[in-house]
Amino acid sequence: MPKVVSRSAVSSSTDAQPTASSAAALRVYYCICGEFILVIDTNLSALPRRQSDKSTIIRCRDSDTAAARVFKLNATSGEPILIERNGGHERQYRFLCPRCTLPIGYQSDPPPVKSGPFLYILPGALTQMQGQLPQGALDEDDN
């Protein structure tokens, strides 16, 4: 066996100013089955919730009043479904866990992700602790 020689250098600077990207904390979320699903620039509990089904609202596009969230969703597209609401009907384009096909979220526009103004994450679908059931995962569905 030939001898392996490694020549690497590590450098660091205590004088460097922190950048905005180095100060940003990314949050990682997993499906109940343990599959990586979402990385986002804020805690999901800090985002607004939708009145009709208590889903977490993630803004996908900038508007006059708010900036879009930075996130990456690892999910597959499911079949669109039609939900009956008080004011009529709503078409949801669902996103599913790639491992267990659990519904994770939806948007009102056809895929790909971020094609619509908002992405909605279903309550109890994601957890920050891999392998742990999130709070509210087994609550009754009001849809």
trRosetta pair geometry for C-beta under 8 A, 3 or more apart (Angstrom, degrees):
i j d omega theta_ij theta_ji phi_ij phi_ji
13 16 4.3 90 93 -24 116 104
18 22 5.0 -129 -162 83 85 123
18 23 5.4 88 148 -55 126 100
19 22 4.8 92 54 8 79 102
19 23 7.1 -153 91 -4 41 89
20 23 6.0 -64 -150 39 31 107
20 24 6.5 39 152 -33 66 104
21 24 5.6 -46 -147 21 35 117
24 41 5.9 -38 -174 -143 118 102
25 41 7.8 114 77 -160 49 56
26 39 5.4 16 171 -180 120 101
26 40 7.0 150 -158 74 74 25
26 41 6.1 -46 -106 -98 67 49
27 39 7.0 166 81 -153 45 53
27 40 5.4 -24 60 64 95 79
27 41 7.5 82 14 174 86 2
27 42 6.7 -39 6 102 127 17
27 43 5.6 130 -67 -92 161 52
27 44 7.2 -145 109 -20 148 78
27 128 6.7 -59 -174 -114 101 114
28 36 6.9 -44 -173 -139 109 97
28 38 7.3 157 -157 90 42 56
28 39 5.2 -16 -101 -101 69 82
28 128 7.0 107 80 -143 61 72
29 37 5.6 -54 102 67 87 99
29 38 4.2 -1 54 61 111 100
29 39 7.5 -171 19 -76 73 36
29 40 7.3 10 -3 10 114 106
29 44 6.8 47 -74 -28 145 134
29 126 4.0 23 170 175 124 128
29 127 6.7 142 -157 67 77 24
29 128 5.9 -53 -103 -86 66 58
30 34 5.9 -15 172 -154 132 28
30 35 6.3 152 -161 74 83 36
30 36 5.9 -52 -105 -99 81 38
30 37 5.9 131 -135 8 25 95
30 126 6.6 137 65 -157 31 76
30 127 5.6 -37 65 68 85 78
30 128 7.4 114 16 -130 87 13
30 129 7.7 -92 38 86 122 24
30 130 4.6 79 -4 -102 169 74
30 131 7.8 -4 106 -16 151 47
31 34 6.8 -32 72 34 80 22
31 35 4.5 10 30 53 119 91
31 37 5.1 110 -44 -46 81 128
31 97 4.2 61 -103 -112 158 136
31 99 6.8 -175 60 46 149 111
31 100 6.4 179 141 34 144 115
31 102 5.9 141 -162 53 120 127
31 104 6.7 -78 -98 -92 99 110
31 125 7.2 -41 -128 166 69 75
31 126 6.7 -53 -91 -107 38 64
31 127 7.9 23 141 24 8 86
32 100 7.5 -70 68 56 88 157
32 102 6.4 44 32 4 108 176
32 125 7.5 -96 -26 -164 98 41
32 127 6.7 87 -91 -2 54 118
32 133 6.2 28 -136 -113 102 67
32 134 7.3 -103 -88 6 85 89
32 137 6.3 113 -90 -151 127 146
33 97 6.3 126 29 153 122 156
33 99 5.3 -150 102 95 144 126
33 100 4.2 156 -37 -24 153 137
33 102 6.9 170 -14 -3 110 128
34 99 7.8 -41 66 69 74 164
34 130 5.2 65 -141 -173 77 92
34 131 5.3 27 -95 -70 105 68
35 74 7.6 -137 150 107 99 119
35 97 5.4 123 61 -168 139 108
35 98 6.4 -166 178 54 152 81
35 99 4.2 -176 -62 5 142 130
35 100 7.0 -163 -2 2 131 92
36 39 7.9 1 -179 -43 107 94
36 74 5.7 36 110 51 84 151
37 73 6.9 -11 165 -154 71 66
37 74 5.4 -141 -139 61 31 88
37 75 6.1 37 -151 -63 90 96
37 97 6.4 -61 -93 -110 117 83
37 104 5.8 -171 -161 -134 140 147
37 126 5.9 -126 69 -111 140 110
38 71 6.3 -9 -166 -172 94 115
38 72 7.2 161 -149 82 48 54
38 73 5.5 -9 -102 -109 83 66
38 74 7.1 -146 -62 22 39 78
38 104 7.8 164 -38 174 113 133
38 121 7.4 -21 -52 -104 165 135
38 126 6.2 -20 25 -128 124 153
39 71 6.5 170 89 -151 51 65
39 72 5.0 8 52 48 96 97
40 44 7.0 87 60 -66 148 80
40 58 7.0 -101 -125 -124 141 132
40 69 6.1 2 -159 161 104 124
40 70 7.1 145 -154 89 54 57
40 71 3.9 -6 -104 -105 82 107
40 72 7.9 -157 -69 26 56 54
41 69 6.1 -168 41 -167 103 80
41 70 4.4 62 -26 57 129 97
41 71 6.8 -114 0 -65 78 71
42 46 5.4 -99 162 67 113 127
42 47 6.6 121 102 -55 125 95
42 69 6.6 -93 20 -134 111 115
43 46 4.6 87 71 -2 92 107
43 47 7.8 -160 97 -15 54 82
44 47 5.7 -50 -159 20 45 115
44 56 5.1 -3 -174 -156 99 168
44 121 6.4 -63 -145 68 132 154
44 126 6.9 114 -20 80 168 129
47 56 5.1 76 84 -171 121 100
47 57 6.0 -156 154 64 111 62
47 58 6.4 -21 -156 -83 161 61
47 69 7.7 -16 -102 -73 129 150
48 56 7.6 134 84 -154 39 57
48 57 4.9 -19 80 43 89 118
49 54 5.3 -8 177 -156 126 53
49 55 6.7 152 -157 75 73 31
49 56 5.9 -46 -101 -96 71 48
49 57 6.7 173 -113 -5 16 90
49 123 8.0 36 -140 -76 120 109
50 53 5.8 9 93 49 117 72
50 54 6.6 -112 67 -52 72 5
50 55 4.6 7 27 54 121 83
50 56 7.8 -101 -3 -38 86 6
50 57 5.7 119 -52 -57 86 103
50 120 6.0 -4 -21 -129 142 124
51 54 8.0 6 -156 -68 13 50
52 85 6.0 -28 -144 -130 139 119
53 120 7.8 69 71 167 117 140
53 122 7.6 -47 136 -127 122 73
53 123 7.5 -156 143 -2 79 107
53 142 6.4 -177 -126 71 63 99
53 143 5.7 17 -112 -77 119 90
54 123 4.8 3 109 -43 107 140
54 142 7.4 84 3 32 110 128
55 105 7.1 119 -161 -133 123 83
55 106 7.8 -59 -140 41 163 91
55 120 3.9 42 135 178 141 107
55 121 6.0 160 -171 68 87 40
55 122 5.6 -43 -111 -100 100 37
55 123 6.3 -119 -93 -32 46 77
56 120 6.9 147 70 -159 46 56
56 121 4.3 -14 55 55 104 102
56 123 7.4 125 -23 -81 83 64
57 118 5.5 -36 -159 -158 91 127
57 119 7.9 134 -161 73 45 46
57 120 6.1 -22 -99 -103 57 74
58 69 5.2 -85 -166 43 88 145
58 71 6.2 -31 -173 13 142 157
58 118 6.6 135 70 -163 50 68
58 119 4.4 -21 64 64 109 94
58 120 7.4 -169 20 -79 79 25
58 121 6.6 63 -17 -19 113 103
59 62 8.0 79 147 -90 120 28
59 63 7.3 -95 -160 -3 132 107
59 66 5.8 -142 -87 116 175 123
59 67 7.4 127 99 104 137 35
59 68 5.2 -137 120 -122 93 52
59 69 5.5 121 59 -8 75 91
59 117 7.1 -34 -148 164 69 74
59 118 6.1 -41 -106 -104 44 75
60 68 5.8 -6 150 -142 19 114
60 69 7.4 -42 -85 44 35 84
60 107 7.6 20 -25 -121 148 137
60 113 7.7 -159 -120 161 133 70
60 114 4.3 177 -162 -133 122 67
60 115 7.8 -19 140 32 156 22
60 116 6.3 91 42 84 147 55
60 117 5.9 171 50 178 97 22
60 118 6.1 -167 2 -93 97 17
60 119 5.6 95 -57 -18 113 93
61 68 5.3 -45 -148 -81 6 123
61 114 7.6 126 -54 -170 77 81
61 117 5.1 -74 33 -126 113 64
62 66 7.5 -158 -150 100 53 52
62 67 5.4 -18 -116 -134 89 52
62 68 4.9 -77 -56 -18 60 95
63 66 5.4 26 51 49 102 73
63 117 7.6 47 -63 -155 113 118
71 119 7.8 -124 78 50 141 145
73 95 6.5 -10 158 175 136 161
73 104 7.8 155 -163 112 112 141
73 105 7.6 -90 -138 47 141 133
73 113 4.9 -172 51 -132 128 163
73 119 7.0 -143 -51 -170 150 161
74 98 6.7 -68 150 -5 86 125
75 95 3.8 67 119 168 141 108
75 96 5.9 149 -174 62 98 31
75 97 6.5 -55 -124 -88 87 29
75 98 6.5 -159 -135 -38 35 83
75 104 5.1 -120 -110 40 144 145
75 105 7.3 169 14 38 174 93
75 113 7.5 105 54 -67 100 131
76 95 7.0 149 71 -159 32 66
76 96 5.2 -33 66 64 86 91
76 97 7.8 -3 22 99 91 16
76 98 5.0 111 -24 -95 106 76
76 101 7.7 -43 57 -109 122 72
77 93 6.9 -26 -152 170 99 99
77 94 7.6 119 -166 84 51 56
77 95 6.4 -42 -102 -105 45 65
77 96 7.6 29 129 17 5 90
77 111 4.3 -64 -100 -40 137 157
77 112 7.8 -96 -64 -112 127 48
78 93 7.7 156 64 178 71 53
78 94 3.9 -30 59 86 122 105
78 95 6.6 -168 3 -93 95 12
78 96 4.6 94 -55 -27 114 115
78 101 7.6 111 -94 -162 116 88
78 103 6.8 -58 3 -103 162 85
79 94 7.1 10 63 39 45 111
80 91 5.6 10 176 -177 122 98
80 92 6.5 163 -157 83 71 43
80 93 4.9 -35 -99 -95 92 65
80 94 7.1 164 -109 4 36 79
80 110 7.4 -57 -67 -103 130 78
81 91 7.5 164 84 -152 35 55
81 92 5.4 -15 61 60 83 96
81 94 6.4 33 6 -26 105 119
82 89 5.4 -5 -175 -174 101 120
82 90 7.3 150 -158 75 54 40
82 91 5.7 -28 -100 -98 69 67
82 92 7.8 172 -90 18 21 76
83 89 6.9 148 76 -160 44 65
83 90 4.8 -23 63 64 98 94
83 91 7.8 174 18 -88 76 17
83 92 5.8 40 -11 -10 116 118
83 143 6.0 -73 -146 -166 121 115
84 88 7.9 -119 -149 142 59 27
84 89 5.8 -39 -104 -103 53 74
85 88 6.2 5 63 63 92 47
85 89 6.7 153 20 -109 83 18
85 90 5.3 51 -16 -13 125 112
90 108 7.2 -72 -171 -115 95 101
91 108 6.7 96 79 -153 77 67
92 106 4.0 2 -174 178 105 151
92 107 7.6 128 -155 58 65 23
92 108 7.0 -51 -106 -96 51 52
93 106 5.9 144 69 -160 44 83
93 107 5.5 -28 61 64 101 73
93 108 7.2 116 12 -151 94 6
93 109 6.7 -56 16 91 139 30
93 110 5.4 157 -91 -116 156 38
93 111 5.9 -159 158 -38 135 73
94 103 5.3 -57 -164 -131 126 105
94 105 7.5 161 -151 95 59 34
94 106 4.8 -39 -98 -94 53 98
95 103 7.4 101 73 -156 46 62
95 104 5.1 -55 100 60 92 104
95 105 5.1 -1 48 64 112 77
95 106 6.5 -172 8 -83 78 41
95 107 7.7 46 -25 -4 110 89
95 111 7.8 121 -84 -92 91 112
95 113 6.9 42 -89 -85 143 104
95 119 7.9 3 2 -157 142 110
96 101 4.7 -1 173 -151 132 56
96 102 6.6 149 -157 68 77 31
96 103 5.8 -49 -100 -95 74 44
96 104 6.3 150 -125 0 18 92
97 100 4.9 8 91 51 132 78
97 101 6.0 -101 63 -44 79 10
97 102 4.6 26 9 44 123 83
97 104 5.7 121 -54 -51 72 112
98 101 8.0 26 -139 -72 11 55
102 125 6.7 169 134 -146 113 92
103 106 7.4 -6 -172 -49 111 97
103 122 6.0 62 120 -8 98 155
103 125 6.8 -86 104 -114 63 134
104 121 6.7 -41 156 -139 75 76
104 122 6.5 -175 164 24 23 104
104 125 4.9 145 -138 158 49 139
104 126 6.8 59 -152 -57 94 98
105 119 5.8 49 143 168 141 91
105 120 5.4 174 -165 91 95 52
105 121 4.3 -49 -90 -103 122 46
105 122 5.6 -156 -90 -11 51 76
105 125 6.8 -170 -51 74 70 160
106 119 7.8 171 89 -160 26 62
106 120 5.4 -16 62 61 72 103
106 122 7.4 62 -2 -51 91 96
107 111 7.9 120 50 -83 120 55
107 113 7.3 142 -14 -131 143 55
107 115 7.1 132 114 57 150 81
107 116 4.3 167 169 37 119 134
107 118 6.5 172 -131 92 88 58
107 119 5.1 -46 -76 -107 107 61
107 120 6.7 158 -85 13 49 80
108 116 5.2 143 56 -147 74 157
108 118 7.3 43 8 59 103 92
109 115 4.7 -132 110 106 126 97
109 116 3.3 167 15 -69 113 101
109 117 7.9 105 -11 4 125 60
110 115 6.6 -39 80 91 56 152
111 115 6.6 128 -175 7 21 135
112 115 5.5 119 62 -38 58 112
113 119 6.5 21 -157 -95 90 136
114 119 7.1 -39 -73 -46 53 120
116 119 7.4 134 68 -67 101 60
121 125 6.2 -144 176 55 82 123
121 126 6.3 -37 -177 4 128 127
122 125 4.2 80 73 -29 95 131
123 136 5.2 -71 161 140 103 131
123 139 7.0 -34 118 53 123 128
124 134 5.5 177 -144 85 52 109
124 135 7.4 -110 -104 100 82 36
124 136 4.1 -133 -71 110 100 79
124 137 3.5 161 -173 -97 108 43
124 138 7.1 -168 -163 -11 150 34
124 139 6.2 -172 -46 24 148 97
125 134 7.6 -11 56 41 20 142
125 137 7.4 141 -63 -120 24 85
126 134 6.3 54 93 -38 35 156
127 130 7.4 157 96 -82 105 26
127 132 5.5 -160 166 80 151 80
127 133 6.9 -164 -68 -178 149 12
127 134 3.8 -155 -83 -60 91 97
127 137 7.8 -26 -57 -63 109 131
128 134 7.9 94 7 -101 63 106
129 132 4.0 8 98 29 115 129
133 137 5.1 -121 -178 38 91 149
133 138 7.5 10 175 -24 133 103
134 137 4.9 116 64 -50 76 109
136 139 4.9 -26 -158 -9 64 126
